[in-house]
């Protein structure tokens, strides 16, 4: 097996039924990985499962809420039952909220983003850790956001949650490196995987500003631009890289 090969690797992708998660699942399927894909809505998971079947991908689809800690451990147990091990986790799932000025953010807004973001990511990490530790090899990829590093106006709870995820990434990298587990974060642009907004003027303005003057002046494609970075971080080729943030944002981070 080449260092970059994912053939036969067992990877959990959370929030895989749409958006960036779906693109990652499709790409990893093409690389020969065995997948466990999760999402909240059984109908969307069923559609994804059909797509993966068409690609000939070995996979298991599990409906679960990313905020459910017990659910995360159940996914890990079912993964081991089906495939015998866990090699990788892509902690992608997180609920999103509409643009809200910071002065108007509610406790419910914050709770939702924290429950599904850093807490959900942590539960997934905890669930896969003992399996990766015991086999002496593991790859965890978290999802941050370009917008979080830039402090995008109107996205306070989202920005806070994504930066918390980057913090957890570094702590896990430091604590678990001795077990052969590397943990890294990928940051797409905050609007990647979404169509240009038309009904929300604030989001439309942010969308236009994001790509104005950007070195690669377009939105990132989930399957072909973002997922290959994730695939590298799941492979043996990144064995000496951990605790890092990779900006899959077309160079947008350089604009601010």
N, C-alpha and C positions, 0 to 999 in steps of 0.2 A: 504493500500500500504506500503510495506517495504521501509525503507529509501533508499535502493539501486535500487528500481524498477524504470524502465523507461516506464512502460506500459502506453500508451496513452499520454506520454509527446511529445510535438511538438518541433522538433529540425531541424534547418537549417544546412546543411553540404555543405560548398562551396568547389568547386574543387573535386566533388565526383565521377566524371566519370572514374577515374583511380587512380592507386597508393594508397597512404595512405588514401585518401578520400573515395575511393571505399571500402577499407577494413573497414573503420569506418562505412560507410553506411550499409554494410552487417551485421556488428555486432549489430548495433543499431536496425536494422530491427528484428534481432533475439531476441532482448530484448523487443520488443513490442512497440517501439517508432513510432510515426507518423513523417514522414520525408519530408523535402523539400530539394531536391538535386539540385545543380547547377554545371554548367560547360560551357565552351565556345563552344564546338562542339556538335551540335544537334545529330549527329550520335552516338557519344559515350554516350550521355545522354539517347538516345533511347535504347541502349543496356543495360545500367544500369537499366532503368525503367523496361525492360523486366525481368531482374534478380530479382528486388524487387517484381514485380508481382508474380513471381514464389514462392517467400518466403511468399506471402500473406501480404506484408507490405503496409499499407496506406501511400501513398506518392504523392508528386507533383514534377515534374521535370521542371526546368526553365533554359533556355539557357541565360547566362549573362556573361559579362566580369567583373571580380572581380575589375578591375580598374575603373569601371563606377559607380560613386557615386549615380546617379539617379537610375541606375539599382539595387543597393543594397536596396534602399528604395522601389522600385517596388517589389522586392522579399519579403520584409517584409509585404507589403500591401497584396500581393497575398497569403502569408502564413496565415494572419489573416482572409482573405476572405474565404479561404478553411477550416481552422481548428479552427478559433475563437480566437487564442492566439499564443504567441511564448514563449516557455519555455527555449530553448537552442539555442546557436549558436556555431558551430565548424568552426572557421575561418581557413580553411586549404589551400584554393587556393593560389597559387603563381607560377609565371613563373620562370623557371630555366635557367641558362646560363652555357655554357661549361667552363671548366677550362681556366682562363686567368690570366697571371702574373699581379700583381698590377700595374706595370709600364706601362702596355698596356691597362688598363681599359679605356673605352670610356664613354663619357657623355650618349650615348644611352644605354650602359650596366647598368649604375647606374639608369637612369630614369626608365628603364623597371623593375628592381628589386624593386625600391622604389614604383613605381606606383601600382604594383601587390602585393607587400608585406605589408609594414606598412600602406600605404595609403588605400589599399583595405581592410585591416583588420579594420582600423578605420572607413571606410564607413559602413562596416557591423555592427560594434559596435553601431554606431550612429543610424542606421536604426532600430535595435531591442530594443535599450534602452528605448524609451518611453513606449513601450508595456510591457516590464519587470517591469519598474518603477511603472506603473499604477496597475499591479497585485501584486506587492510587492514580486516578486520571479523571479529569472532568473539565468541562468548559461551560461557563455561565456568561451570557451576553444580556446586558440590560439595555433599556431604551431610554435615553435622555431626550433633550430637545435643543436645537439651535436657539429657539426662542427663549429658553430658560437662561442660557448664558448671556443673552442680550438683554434680558429683563423686559420682555415685550409687554407694552402697555395693554391693560385689559385682561391679562392672563395671570393675575397674582397667584391664586391657588395652584394653577397648573405649573407655573414657574417654580413655586416653592416645592411642589411634589417631585418635579423632575430633578431639581438640585438635590433633594433628599435621596433620590435614587442613586445619583452619582456618588454621594457620600457613602451609602451602603456598599456600592461597588468597590470603593477603595478599602473599606474595612474588611470586606470579605476577601479581597485579594491579599491583604496583609495577613489575615488569620489562616487562610486555607492554602496558601502557596506551598507550604511544606507537605501537603497531601497530593501534590500534583494537579491542583485545581487552579485554573487561571480565570480571572473575572474581569471583564472589560465592558465599556459602555459605548454605544453608538448613538450619535446625535444627528438625526435628519433635521431639515428645516421644519418649522412647526406646522407648516401647511402641506408637507409632503403627503401624498396619497389622496388629497382632497381636490375636487374640482374647483376651479375659481368661483368664489362665492358671488352671488348676484343680489341676494335679498338683504345682506348684512353689509352696509357701507363701511363699517369699521374694519371688518375682516377683509373686504375687497381692497381697502387702502393698504392694509398690512400685506396682502398678497402681492399687490403691485410693487410696494416698496421692497419686499424681500428679493425680488428678481431684478430690480432696476440696478444696473451696473454690476451685477454679480458676475464673476469670471465665467462660470457656466450658467448662462442666463435662462434657465428653465427649472421647472420643478423636478424633483428626483422621482424616478420610476421605482416603485417598491420592489419589484421583482428583479430588475436589471441593474439598478444603481445602488440600492441600499442593501438588498439581500446578499450580494457577493461579498460585501464587507463583513456581514454577519457570518457568512460561511467560512471566511478566513479565520475569524475568531473562534469558530467551533472546531477548527482543524488542529493537527499537531504542529503545523507551521508556526503557530503563535505561542509556542511553549515558553518563550522567554519574554513575553509581553503580558503584563497584568496590571490592573489598577488604572488603565488608561482610558481616555475619552477620544474616540475617533469621530471626526466631523464629516459625516456624509451629507454635505449641505451645498455642494457646488461652489464652495469658497465663500459663502455668504457671511461667515464669521469674520472675514477680513474687512467687511464694509462698515463696521462700527468701531 
